[in-house]
Amino acid sequence: ALQELRNVSLQHAANANVIAYSKKSGDDAVIVITSLNPQEIEESEIYLDMEALGLGTRDVFLVHDEMTGQTWRWGQHAYVRLTRDDPAHILTVRRPGAGPAFSTPVPSTP
């Protein structure tokens, strides 16, 4: 999904020191969330444009962090905590009904 610049959508982060955007290409969707202040801990609620991800407003889905290997269950609103050690998330979206879930434990938020 990240090979082209088409279909990039800015997502809303409540904290001005956090930027979030998504990219959808076909059935693939990725959400990228990063701190603009990586020397400090930044926390934010993220409000997703579900239509831009090809999802319904009430859908619950899994996101897999390609940087840490962790998997979380998300919906339209999510919480992130970005630190010096983890200043960003590159999240692959797993759509509802898209096959078996990831085999790692799934906490409710990162």
N, CA, C and O atoms as CSV, one atom per row, in Angstrom:
chain,resi,resn,atom,element,x,y,z
A,1,ALA,N,N,0.808,-1.203,0.000
A,1,ALA,CA,C,0.000,0.000,0.000
A,1,ALA,C,C,0.848,1.263,0.000
A,1,ALA,O,O,0.350,2.321,-0.383
A,2,LEU,N,N,2.107,1.195,0.414
A,2,LEU,CA,C,2.919,2.407,0.531
A,2,LEU,C,C,3.765,2.714,-0.700
A,2,LEU,O,O,4.556,3.656,-0.667
A,3,GLN,N,N,3.627,1.957,-1.780
A,3,GLN,CA,C,4.475,2.150,-2.946
A,3,GLN,C,C,4.078,3.334,-3.809
A,3,GLN,O,O,4.879,3.787,-4.627
A,4,GLU,N,N,2.860,3.851,-3.651
A,4,GLU,CA,C,2.397,5.004,-4.432
A,4,GLU,C,C,1.875,6.075,-3.488
A,4,GLU,O,O,1.523,5.782,-2.345
A,5,LEU,N,N,1.824,7.318,-3.961
A,5,LEU,CA,C,1.357,8.423,-3.132
A,5,LEU,C,C,-0.142,8.675,-3.260
A,5,LEU,O,O,-0.667,9.561,-2.584
A,6,ARG,N,N,-0.837,7.933,-4.095
A,6,ARG,CA,C,-2.282,8.090,-4.221
A,6,ARG,C,C,-2.990,7.536,-2.994
A,6,ARG,O,O,-2.463,6.671,-2.294
A,7,ASN,N,N,-4.196,8.049,-2.742
A,7,ASN,CA,C,-5.075,7.545,-1.686
A,7,ASN,C,C,-4.506,7.705,-0.277
A,7,ASN,O,O,-4.747,6.860,0.584
A,8,VAL,N,N,-3.753,8.780,-0.032
A,8,VAL,CA,C,-3.275,9.097,1.306
A,8,VAL,C,C,-4.323,9.994,1.968
A,8,VAL,O,O,-4.764,10.980,1.377
A,9,SER,N,N,-4.718,9.651,3.187
A,9,SER,CA,C,-5.709,10.431,3.934
A,9,SER,C,C,-5.136,10.809,5.287
A,9,SER,O,O,-4.637,9.951,6.015
A,10,LEU,N,N,-5.205,12.089,5.628
A,10,LEU,CA,C,-4.813,12.507,6.969
A,10,LEU,C,C,-5.879,12.046,7.944
A,10,LEU,O,O,-7.075,12.167,7.679
A,11,GLN,N,N,-5.438,11.519,9.065
A,11,GLN,CA,C,-6.336,11.106,10.136
A,11,GLN,C,C,-6.199,12.123,11.267
A,11,GLN,O,O,-5.205,12.847,11.332
A,12,HIS,N,N,-7.188,12.182,12.155
A,12,HIS,CA,C,-7.172,13.193,13.213
A,12,HIS,C,C,-6.512,12.658,14.474
A,12,HIS,O,O,-6.930,11.639,15.024
A,13,ALA,N,N,-5.472,13.361,14.927
A,13,ALA,CA,C,-4.842,13.092,16.218
A,13,ALA,C,C,-5.181,14.259,17.134
A,13,ALA,O,O,-5.002,15.415,16.749
A,14,ALA,N,N,-5.670,13.977,18.341
A,14,ALA,CA,C,-6.063,15.028,19.276
A,14,ALA,C,C,-4.855,15.840,19.758
A,14,ALA,O,O,-5.009,17.006,20.123
A,15,ASN,N,N,-3.676,15.254,19.764
A,15,ASN,CA,C,-2.447,15.912,20.206
A,15,ASN,C,C,-1.747,16.517,18.990
A,15,ASN,O,O,-1.484,15.815,18.014
A,16,ALA,N,N,-1.445,17.808,19.044
A,16,ALA,CA,C,-0.803,18.501,17.919
A,16,ALA,C,C,0.619,18.017,17.660
A,16,ALA,O,O,1.177,18.301,16.601
A,17,ASN,N,N,1.218,17.291,18.604
A,17,ASN,CA,C,2.568,16.746,18.416
A,17,ASN,C,C,2.555,15.348,17.815
A,17,ASN,O,O,3.592,14.688,17.755
A,18,VAL,N,N,1.395,14.895,17.371
A,18,VAL,CA,C,1.257,13.573,16.753
A,18,VAL,C,C,0.610,13.754,15.393
A,18,VAL,O,O,-0.379,14.475,15.259
A,19,ILE,N,N,1.170,13.097,14.380
A,19,ILE,CA,C,0.572,13.125,13.048
A,19,ILE,C,C,0.161,11.698,12.689
A,19,ILE,O,O,0.870,10.732,12.973
A,20,ALA,N,N,-1.001,11.601,12.057
A,20,ALA,CA,C,-1.517,10.292,11.659
A,20,ALA,C,C,-2.059,10.384,10.245
A,20,ALA,O,O,-2.752,11.339,9.892
A,21,TYR,N,N,-1.740,9.389,9.444
A,21,TYR,CA,C,-2.297,9.322,8.098
A,21,TYR,C,C,-2.473,7.868,7.712
A,21,TYR,O,O,-1.883,6.973,8.317
A,22,SER,N,N,-3.287,7.647,6.703
A,22,SER,CA,C,-3.515,6.290,6.222
A,22,SER,C,C,-3.342,6.256,4.715
A,22,SER,O,O,-3.389,7.281,4.035
A,23,LYS,N,N,-3.142,5.060,4.222
A,23,LYS,CA,C,-2.966,4.826,2.790
A,23,LYS,C,C,-3.709,3.549,2.472
A,23,LYS,O,O,-3.524,2.527,3.132
A,24,LYS,N,N,-4.557,3.615,1.447
A,24,LYS,CA,C,-5.306,2.432,1.019
A,24,LYS,C,C,-5.034,2.180,-0.452
A,24,LYS,O,O,-5.051,3.100,-1.270
A,25,SER,N,N,-4.782,0.925,-0.773
A,25,SER,CA,C,-4.571,0.512,-2.154
A,25,SER,C,C,-5.217,-0.859,-2.320
A,25,SER,O,O,-4.726,-1.851,-1.782
A,26,GLY,N,N,-6.311,-0.912,-3.060
A,26,GLY,CA,C,-7.040,-2.178,-3.193
A,26,GLY,C,C,-7.563,-2.606,-1.832
A,26,GLY,O,O,-8.222,-1.828,-1.142
A,27,ASP,N,N,-7.272,-3.838,-1.448
A,27,ASP,CA,C,-7.689,-4.336,-0.136
A,27,ASP,C,C,-6.676,-4.039,0.962
A,27,ASP,O,O,-6.944,-4.313,2.131
A,28,ASP,N,N,-5.516,-3.485,0.612
A,28,ASP,CA,C,-4.476,-3.192,1.591
A,28,ASP,C,C,-4.657,-1.795,2.169
A,28,ASP,O,O,-4.918,-0.842,1.435
A,29,ALA,N,N,-4.516,-1.676,3.487
A,29,ALA,CA,C,-4.577,-0.375,4.147
A,29,ALA,C,C,-3.518,-0.330,5.235
A,29,ALA,O,O,-3.283,-1.313,5.936
A,30,VAL,N,N,-2.884,0.830,5.363
A,30,VAL,CA,C,-1.844,1.049,6.360
A,30,VAL,C,C,-2.151,2.359,7.069
A,30,VAL,O,O,-2.565,3.333,6.440
A,31,ILE,N,N,-1.948,2.378,8.378
A,31,ILE,CA,C,-2.061,3.597,9.173
A,31,ILE,C,C,-0.680,3.896,9.735
A,31,ILE,O,O,-0.044,3.021,10.323
A,32,VAL,N,N,-0.213,5.125,9.559
A,32,VAL,CA,C,1.077,5.548,10.100
A,32,VAL,C,C,0.822,6.638,11.125
A,32,VAL,O,O,0.132,7.620,10.849
A,33,ILE,N,N,1.384,6.454,12.304
A,33,ILE,CA,C,1.246,7.431,13.379
A,33,ILE,C,C,2.641,7.712,13.902
A,33,ILE,O,O,3.384,6.787,14.230
A,34,THR,N,N,3.001,8.994,13.981
A,34,THR,CA,C,4.344,9.328,14.433
A,34,THR,C,C,4.344,10.575,15.302
A,34,THR,O,O,3.477,11.441,15.181
A,35,SER,N,N,5.322,10.644,16.166
A,35,SER,CA,C,5.488,11.794,17.042
A,35,SER,C,C,6.289,12.869,16.317
A,35,SER,O,O,7.273,12.573,15.640
A,36,LEU,N,N,5.861,14.114,16.465
A,36,LEU,CA,C,6.628,15.240,15.944
A,36,LEU,C,C,7.592,15.754,17.000
A,36,LEU,O,O,8.323,16.717,16.766
A,37,ASN,N,N,7.593,15.113,18.164
A,37,ASN,CA,C,8.439,15.483,19.291
A,37,ASN,C,C,9.026,14.195,19.887
A,37,ASN,O,O,8.672,13.822,21.005
A,38,PRO,N,N,9.912,13.514,19.157
A,38,PRO,CA,C,10.343,12.176,19.564
A,38,PRO,C,C,11.198,12.126,20.830
A,38,PRO,O,O,11.467,11.039,21.341
A,39,GLN,N,N,11.628,13.271,21.341
A,39,GLN,CA,C,12.421,13.269,22.574
A,39,GLN,C,C,11.547,13.184,23.826
A,39,GLN,O,O,12.056,12.946,24.921
A,40,GLU,N,N,10.241,13.375,23.671
A,40,GLU,CA,C,9.305,13.343,24.792
A,40,GLU,C,C,8.243,12.272,24.551
A,40,GLU,O,O,8.018,11.851,23.416
A,41,ILE,N,N,7.600,11.844,25.619
A,41,ILE,CA,C,6.465,10.932,25.500
A,41,ILE,C,C,5.261,11.739,25.028
A,41,ILE,O,O,4.942,12.782,25.598
A,42,GLU,N,N,4.606,11.258,24.000
A,42,GLU,CA,C,3.398,11.897,23.473
A,42,GLU,C,C,2.274,10.864,23.475
A,42,GLU,O,O,2.453,9.733,23.024
A,43,GLU,N,N,1.117,11.269,23.987
A,43,GLU,CA,C,-0.066,10.416,23.999
A,43,GLU,C,C,-1.172,11.129,23.241
A,43,GLU,O,O,-1.276,12.355,23.284
A,44,SER,N,N,-1.997,10.357,22.546
A,44,SER,CA,C,-3.073,10.977,21.785
A,44,SER,C,C,-4.182,9.977,21.501
A,44,SER,O,O,-3.949,8.776,21.366
A,45,GLU,N,N,-5.387,10.505,21.417
A,45,GLU,CA,C,-6.473,9.737,20.831
A,45,GLU,C,C,-6.395,9.954,19.333
A,45,GLU,O,O,-6.074,11.049,18.870
A,46,ILE,N,N,-6.686,8.918,18.587
A,46,ILE,CA,C,-6.703,8.965,17.129
A,46,ILE,C,C,-8.141,8.716,16.694
A,46,ILE,O,O,-8.776,7.759,17.136
A,47,TYR,N,N,-8.648,9.582,15.828
A,47,TYR,CA,C,-10.000,9.451,15.292
A,47,TYR,C,C,-9.870,9.127,13.809
A,47,TYR,O,O,-9.430,9.963,13.020
A,48,LEU,N,N,-10.249,7.925,13.440
A,48,LEU,CA,C,-10.030,7.438,12.082
A,48,LEU,C,C,-11.191,7.748,11.153
A,48,LEU,O,O,-12.356,7.654,11.540
A,49,ASP,N,N,-10.862,8.117,9.929
A,49,ASP,CA,C,-11.829,8.239,8.840
A,49,ASP,C,C,-12.003,6.823,8.297
A,49,ASP,O,O,-11.232,6.370,7.451
A,50,MET,N,N,-13.018,6.142,8.792
A,50,MET,CA,C,-13.203,4.733,8.463
A,50,MET,C,C,-13.479,4.520,6.980
A,50,MET,O,O,-13.058,3.511,6.414
A,51,GLU,N,N,-14.177,5.449,6.346
A,51,GLU,CA,C,-14.452,5.327,4.919
A,51,GLU,C,C,-13.151,5.321,4.118
A,51,GLU,O,O,-13.026,4.583,3.141
A,52,ALA,N,N,-12.191,6.138,4.527
A,52,ALA,CA,C,-10.901,6.183,3.831
A,52,ALA,C,C,-10.158,4.859,3.951
A,52,ALA,O,O,-9.318,4.536,3.112
A,53,LEU,N,N,-10.468,4.091,4.998
A,53,LEU,CA,C,-9.850,2.777,5.193
A,53,LEU,C,C,-10.666,1.657,4.558
A,53,LEU,O,O,-10.256,0.497,4.581
A,54,GLY,N,N,-11.823,2.006,3.990
A,54,GLY,CA,C,-12.689,0.996,3.393
A,54,GLY,C,C,-13.477,0.223,4.431
A,54,GLY,O,O,-13.873,-0.918,4.191
A,55,LEU,N,N,-13.712,0.845,5.599
A,55,LEU,CA,C,-14.410,0.191,6.702
A,55,LEU,C,C,-15.665,0.969,7.080
A,55,LEU,O,O,-15.792,2.149,6.754
A,56,GLY,N,N,-16.586,0.309,7.764
A,56,GLY,CA,C,-17.773,0.970,8.285
A,56,GLY,C,C,-17.471,1.644,9.613
A,56,GLY,O,O,-16.513,1.271,10.290
A,57,THR,N,N,-18.271,2.628,9.994
A,57,THR,CA,C,-17.987,3.406,11.203
A,57,THR,C,C,-18.002,2.571,12.477
A,57,THR,O,O,-17.352,2.943,13.455
A,58,ARG,N,N,-18.713,1.470,12.494
A,58,ARG,CA,C,-18.778,0.629,13.700
A,58,ARG,C,C,-17.873,-0.607,13.622
A,58,ARG,O,O,-17.873,-1.432,14.535
A,59,ASP,N,N,-17.115,-0.734,12.551
A,59,ASP,CA,C,-16.244,-1.903,12.419
A,59,ASP,C,C,-15.147,-1.902,13.487
A,59,ASP,O,O,-14.619,-0.856,13.865
A,60,VAL,N,N,-14.829,-3.086,13.950
A,60,VAL,CA,C,-13.691,-3.320,14.828
A,60,VAL,C,C,-12.741,-4.196,14.037
A,60,VAL,O,O,-13.171,-5.143,13.378
A,61,PHE,N,N,-11.462,-3.893,14.095
A,61,PHE,CA,C,-10.486,-4.581,13.249
A,61,PHE,C,C,-9.176,-4.707,14.002
A,61,PHE,O,O,-8.986,-4.079,15.044
A,62,LEU,N,N,-8.278,-5.516,13.473
A,62,LEU,CA,C,-6.947,-5.665,14.047
A,62,LEU,C,C,-5.961,-4.804,13.283
A,62,LEU,O,O,-6.050,-4.665,12.063
A,63,VAL,N,N,-5.016,-4.223,14.020
A,63,VAL,CA,C,-3.883,-3.543,13.399
A,63,VAL,C,C,-2.622,-4.235,13.882
A,63,VAL,O,O,-2.484,-4.546,15.065
A,64,HIS,N,N,-1.710,-4.473,12.963
A,64,HIS,CA,C,-0.441,-5.128,13.281
A,64,HIS,C,C,0.678,-4.116,13.078
A,64,HIS,O,O,0.856,-3.599,11.975
A,65,ASP,N,N,1.434,-3.831,14.136
A,65,ASP,CA,C,2.526,-2.863,14.070
A,65,ASP,C,C,3.741,-3.534,13.421
A,65,ASP,O,O,4.331,-4.454,13.986
A,66,GLU,N,N,4.095,-3.066,12.249
A,66,GLU,CA,C,5.213,-3.646,11.501
A,66,GLU,C,C,6.560,-3.354,12.153
A,66,GLU,O,O,7.548,-4.023,11.851
A,67,MET,N,N,6.612,-2.363,13.043
A,67,MET,CA,C,7.874,-2.017,13.704
A,67,MET,C,C,8.111,-2.849,14.963
A,67,MET,O,O,9.252,-3.212,15.252
A,68,THR,N,N,7.056,-3.155,15.713
A,68,THR,CA,C,7.228,-3.865,16.986
A,68,THR,C,C,6.735,-5.307,16.949
A,68,THR,O,O,7.085,-6.107,17.817
A,69,GLY,N,N,5.924,-5.641,15.945
A,69,GLY,CA,C,5.353,-6.981,15.872
A,69,GLY,C,C,4.112,-7.155,16.729
A,69,GLY,O,O,3.547,-8.249,16.767
A,70,GLN,N,N,3.670,-6.110,17.417
A,70,GLN,CA,C,2.475,-6.202,18.259
A,70,GLN,C,C,1.210,-6.056,17.423
A,70,GLN,O,O,1.225,-5.469,16.341
A,71,THR,N,N,0.116,-6.601,17.949
A,71,THR,CA,C,-1.181,-6.526,17.291
A,71,THR,C,C,-2.204,-6.029,18.299
A,71,THR,O,O,-2.213,-6.459,19.453
A,72,TRP,N,N,-3.078,-5.108,17.850
A,72,TRP,CA,C,-4.108,-4.542,18.716
A,72,TRP,C,C,-5.456,-4.562,18.019
A,72,TRP,O,O,-5.536,-4.605,16.791
A,73,ARG,N,N,-6.507,-4.529,18.815
A,73,ARG,CA,C,-7.871,-4.421,18.312
A,73,ARG,C,C,-8.243,-2.940,18.344
A,73,ARG,O,O,-8.151,-2.300,19.391
A,74,TRP,N,N,-8.660,-2.398,17.206
A,74,TRP,CA,C,-9.007,-0.978,17.089
A,74,TRP,C,C,-10.397,-0.817,16.520
A,74,TRP,O,O,-10.968,-1.743,15.945
A,75,GLY,N,N,-10.928,0.376,16.693
A,75,GLY,CA,C,-12.179,0.806,16.093
A,75,GLY,C,C,-11.977,2.216,15.565
A,75,GLY,O,O,-10.851,2.612,15.266
A,76,GLN,N,N,-13.049,2.970,15.449
A,76,GLN,CA,C,-12.950,4.318,14.893
A,76,GLN,C,C,-12.102,5.238,15.766
A,76,GLN,O,O,-11.455,6.151,15.251
A,77,HIS,N,N,-12.096,5.011,17.075
A,77,HIS,CA,C,-11.279,5.796,17.997
A,77,HIS,C,C,-10.244,4.879,18.630
A,77,HIS,O,O,-10.559,3.756,19.023
A,78,ALA,N,N,-9.008,5.358,18.728
A,78,ALA,CA,C,-7.942,4.563,19.324
A,78,ALA,C,C,-7.036,5.482,20.137
A,78,ALA,O,O,-7.082,6.703,19.995
A,79,TYR,N,N,-6.222,4.886,20.980
A,79,TYR,CA,C,-5.278,5.609,21.820
A,79,TYR,C,C,-3.870,5.152,21.467
A,79,TYR,O,O,-3.637,3.960,21.265
A,80,VAL,N,N,-2.929,6.091,21.392
A,80,VAL,CA,C,-1.527,5.733,21.179
A,80,VAL,C,C,-0.659,6.438,22.212
A,80,VAL,O,O,-0.976,7.532,22.679
A,81,ARG,N,N,0.430,5.790,22.551
A,81,ARG,CA,C,1.466,6.365,23.416
A,81,ARG,C,C,2.780,6.187,22.687
A,81,ARG,O,O,3.223,5.064,22.447
A,82,LEU,N,N,3.400,7.296,22.338
A,82,LEU,CA,C,4.656,7.280,21.582
A,82,LEU,C,C,5.785,7.713,22.512
A,82,LEU,O,O,5.656,8.694,23.244
A,83,THR,N,N,6.895,6.972,22.475
A,83,THR,CA,C,8.022,7.217,23.370
A,83,THR,C,C,9.307,7.359,22.576
A,83,THR,O,O,9.306,7.235,21.351
A,84,ARG,N,N,10.402,7.618,23.275
A,84,ARG,CA,C,11.712,7.647,22.600
A,84,ARG,C,C,12.013,6.314,21.925
A,84,ARG,O,O,12.559,6.277,20.822
A,85,ASP,N,N,11.656,5.224,22.590
A,85,ASP,CA,C,11.930,3.892,22.040
A,85,ASP,C,C,10.963,3.499,20.935
A,85,ASP,O,O,11.331,2.752,20.027
A,86,ASP,N,N,9.738,3.990,21.000
A,86,ASP,CA,C,8.706,3.697,19.999
A,86,ASP,C,C,8.045,5.001,19.566
A,86,ASP,O,O,6.920,5.283,19.978
A,87,PRO,N,N,8.736,5.818,18.727
A,87,PRO,CA,C,8.190,7.125,18.345
A,87,PRO,C,C,7.176,7.070,17.202
A,87,PRO,O,O,6.644,8.103,16.795
A,88,ALA,N,N,6.906,5.867,16.682
A,88,ALA,CA,C,5.987,5.753,15.549
A,88,ALA,C,C,5.386,4.353,15.500
A,88,ALA,O,O,5.926,3.397,16.056
A,89,HIS,N,N,4.247,4.269,14.815
A,89,HIS,CA,C,3.609,2.987,14.517
A,89,HIS,C,C,3.346,2.941,13.017
A,89,HIS,O,O,2.842,3.906,12.442
A,90,ILE,N,N,3.681,1.838,12.392
A,90,ILE,CA,C,3.279,1.556,11.009
A,90,ILE,C,C,2.362,0.347,11.110
A,90,ILE,O,O,2.814,-0.778,11.324
A,91,LEU,N,N,1.068,0.598,10.954
A,91,LEU,CA,C,0.051,-0.391,11.255
A,91,LEU,C,C,-0.608,-0.945,10.000
A,91,LEU,O,O,-1.187,-0.194,9.215
A,92,THR,N,N,-0.522,-2.235,9.813
A,92,THR,CA,C,-1.232,-2.920,8.741
A,92,THR,C,C,-2.629,-3.234,9.253
A,92,THR,O,O,-2.784,-3.797,10.337
A,93,VAL,N,N,-3.646,-2.872,8.476
A,93,VAL,CA,C,-5.035,-3.086,8.875
A,93,VAL,C,C,-5.485,-4.472,8.444
A,93,VAL,O,O,-5.305,-4.869,7.293
A,94,ARG,N,N,-6.072,-5.197,9.382
A,94,ARG,CA,C,-6.656,-6.513,9.098
A,94,ARG,C,C,-8.162,-6.351,9.123
A,94,ARG,O,O,-8.737,-6.104,10.183
A,95,ARG,N,N,-8.809,-6.485,7.981
A,95,ARG,CA,C,-10.247,-6.244,7.857
A,95,ARG,C,C,-11.072,-7.346,8.519
A,95,ARG,O,O,-10.647,-8.500,8.582
A,96,PRO,N,N,-12.260,-6.978,9.015
A,96,PRO,CA,C,-13.156,-7.995,9.582
A,96,PRO,C,C,-13.460,-9.080,8.550
A,96,PRO,O,O,-13.741,-8.776,7.391
A,97,GLY,N,N,-13.405,-10.325,8.965
A,97,GLY,CA,C,-13.729,-11.436,8.074
A,97,GLY,C,C,-12.679,-11.705,7.019
A,97,GLY,O,O,-12.959,-12.393,6.038
A,98,ALA,N,N,-11.458,-11.174,7.197
A,98,ALA,CA,C,-10.419,-11.329,6.188
A,98,ALA,C,C,-9.549,-12.555,6.420
A,98,ALA,O,O,-8.421,-12.619,5.931
A,99,GLY,N,N,-10.062,-13.520,7.156
A,99,GLY,CA,C,-9.280,-14.721,7.390
A,99,GLY,C,C,-8.881,-14.824,8.845
A,99,GLY,O,O,-9.386,-14.069,9.676
A,100,PRO,N,N,-7.973,-15.753,9.177
A,100,PRO,CA,C,-7.611,-15.971,10.572
A,100,PRO,C,C,-6.921,-14.744,11.170
A,100,PRO,O,O,-6.183,-14.034,10.486
A,101,ALA,N,N,-7.173,-14.515,12.435
A,101,ALA,CA,C,-6.538,-13.395,13.133
A,101,ALA,C,C,-5.056,-13.693,13.338
A,101,ALA,O,O,-4.623,-14.837,13.195
A,102,PHE,N,N,-4.293,-12.679,13.669
A,102,PHE,CA,C,-2.884,-12.863,13.980
A,102,PHE,C,C,-2.768,-13.775,15.188
A,102,PHE,O,O,-3.662,-13.821,16.033
A,103,SER,N,N,-1.671,-14.493,15.262
A,103,SER,CA,C,-1.527,-15.472,16.331
A,103,SER,C,C,-1.031,-14.863,17.639
A,103,SER,O,O,-1.043,-15.545,18.664
A,104,THR,N,N,-0.593,-13.593,17.637
A,104,THR,CA,C,-0.104,-12.977,18.859
A,104,THR,C,C,-1.268,-12.514,19.715
A,104,THR,O,O,-2.358,-12.278,19.195
A,105,PRO,N,N,-1.052,-12.377,21.048
A,105,PRO,CA,C,-2.122,-11.873,21.914
A,105,PRO,C,C,-2.575,-10.489,21.461
A,105,PRO,O,O,-1.772,-9.717,20.937
A,106,VAL,N,N,-3.833,-10.173,21.656
A,106,VAL,CA,C,-4.398,-8.923,21.162
A,106,VAL,C,C,-4.921,-8.091,22.325
A,106,VAL,O,O,-6.058,-8.292,22.751
A,107,PRO,N,N,-4.104,-7.136,22.866
A,107,PRO,CA,C,-4.639,-6.217,23.864
A,107,PRO,C,C,-5.592,-5.221,23.193
A,107,PRO,O,O,-5.584,-5.083,21.970
A,108,SER,N,N,-6.407,-4.533,23.987
A,108,SER,CA,C,-7.419,-3.651,23.389
A,108,SER,C,C,-6.849,-2.358,22.844
A,108,SER,O,O,-7.429,-1.809,21.907
A,109,THR,N,N,-5.742,-1.830,23.373
A,109,THR,CA,C,-5.118,-0.607,22.871
A,109,THR,C,C,-3.611,-0.695,23.016
A,109,THR,O,O,-3.111,-1.466,23.836
A,110,PRO,N,N,-2.852,0.114,22.203
A,110,PRO,CA,C,-1.393,0.079,22.356
A,110,PRO,C,C,-0.945,0.751,23.628
A,110,PRO,O,O,0.252,0.809,23.908
